[in-house]
Amino acid sequence: MAETENNPKKEIITQFHENAAKGDAAKLSTMLNYSISLVDEMDERGWTALMYASRNGHFEVAQLLLEKGCNRSISNNSGQTALDIAKFWGHKHVADLLANPKSGARSRTWHDSPEESENYFSRTLLNRLSEKRSNSEWLKNKQIQSTTVYILFSNLNPLVISAKCEDSRKTGIHLCRLQYEDVEQLLAKPEVTSIFLGTELQRNNSGSCVKSAVDNALAEDDGLIAWFAVNADFVATEKFRVKYPDCCFLQPLIPHLLNLSKEEAGVVAQARSVLAWHGRYKFCPTCGSSTKVQDGGYKRTCLMENCLSLQGIHNTCYPRVDPVVIMLVIHPDGNNCLLGRQKRYPPGMFSCLAGFIEPGETIEDAVRREVAEETAVKVGHVQYVSSQPWPMPSSLMIGCQAVAVTTEIIVDKEEIIDARWFSRQQIAEILTQHGEHPISIPPQQTIAHGLIKNWLKKNANL
C-alpha cells in the first residue's frame, strides 16, 4: 500500500528529471512554480535534475535550477556531483557554470562557433613562429639565451621528472626543461639533431593562452622564451640528475606518455614527430646522397648539386605526416557500435577500427575499405568528427563516425582477432565501472575514447 501511495510522487519526479534531460526549461519552471521541493529530488540512482541537465549539456536548465536554489554539491550513488558529470561528458560551458555560478558564464548561442573536440596531443603552450625558421641569426641567438628551454630525447623517449621516477605510472610527470649549458656538449656532436619548436605563448589573467601573442612575437623578439628539442642516442641520465633530481627518460612510451599535461603532450607530439622524421631521412630518398638540416629542423636539403629534389617542391624535403582514418561504426539501428580487438591490445580491450589512407583515396573511401577488410561489414554514410596528432611516429588520426548497412561480422584474423557489436548500455557500464568490467576501451586521452563517448552522449538517458 505504501508503495502505491508513493507512485504519484515518483511519477512527478521522473517527469521532472526527463524534462531536465531533454532541456525543457519552460516545463521545469512551471513544475517548480507548483513545487519548489522538486529541485533536489533524487531518483533510485541518486541523480537530481541538475545532474541530468549536466549530463546532456543543457546550460539554460542548469542555470534555472541554480537560480531556484538547487544544491550543486549533492553526490549520486556513484559519488559524482553535477560538476563531475559535466566534465566527464565534455560539456565545458556547463562545467564552467557549476564551478563558479557567479562568474557570469553564458550559454552558447546560434551565432557562437561550435565547440570543437579537443583531443590529447592537440593543445600546445607554444607559438611555432614558422616565420623565424629561416632566420639563422635569430635562431643562433635564441639557442644560447639563458631563458631558452631545451627538451631532450634519447632514442625518441623524452626526459621527464616525476615524484618517483622509478614508477612512471604515477601522475605528476612533466617534461624536464633543460638550459643551453646542460646540452651544449650534445649540440656539438654532428649526429645529434636539434629542432626549433617555437616560443611560449603569452597568457591572460585566467592562465589561458592568447592569440595576440603571435602578433606581439613577430613585432618584438625581446623577452620571447624559445623552445628547442634535441634527440641523441643512448644518453645517460646520471649527468642530469645532479641538477635535475628524479629525472628519467620515459619508457615504455605508451601508456606513460599519456600522464603529461595536455600542453606538454602537444609539445611532445610536435617534437617527437619531427625528430623521428630526421632519423629516417638522413639520406636523400631521390639520389641517396647525404642531406643537411635547414629551417630550424623543418627541412632537409640534398647535398648533391644536381639532385632532382632541389628542383621544385618535393615532399621528401619536409617532415611528413601519415593520415590514418579511425572510425566508430554505428549499427543500422543506431543503438550499437562496432569495436575490434588486435593481438597487441591489453587483455579485454576493444577499440575503434583504424587504418592508413592510401594514395589517391578519400577519407570516406578509406573508412569503407578498412571496415570491409577487417570485419566484412559494409559502410554507407561517413561523417568527420575530429582529429588527433599521434606521434608514434608521426600520424594524424582522422576521427569519423560511419553508418553500417550490413551487420554480419567476419574478422580477418590478421589485423583484427575479434570484433563485436556493443550496445549503448554495455559501453556505459564499461565507462562507469572504472576498470572492474572485464572489457575495456582505450583511455580518455585517445581519439577512440572520444569517438565512443561522443556517440554515447547523444542518448540522454544514459
Secondary structure, DSSP 8 states (H G I E B T S, - for coil): -HHHHHHHHHHHHHHHHHHHHHT-HHHHHHHHHH-GGGGG---TT---HHHHHHHHT-HHHHHHHHHTT--TT---TTS--HHHHHHHTT-HHHHHHHH-GGG------TTS-------TTS--SEE--GGGTT-HHHHHHHHT-TT-EEEEEETTEEEEE-TTTT-TTSS--EE--B-HHHHHHHHTSTT-EEEEEEEE--B-TTS-B-THHHHHHHH--TT--EEEEEEESS--THHHHTTSTTEEE--SHHHHGGGS-HHHHHHHHHHHHHHHHHHH-SB-TTT--BEEEEGGGTEEEE-STT-GGGSS--GGGS---EEEEEEEEE-TTSSEEEEEE-TTS-TTB-B-EEEE--TT--HHHHHHHHHHHHH---EEEEEEEEEEEETTTTEEEEEEEEEES-------SSS-SEEEEEEHHHHHHHHHTTT-SS-B---TTSHHHHHHHHHHTTSTT-
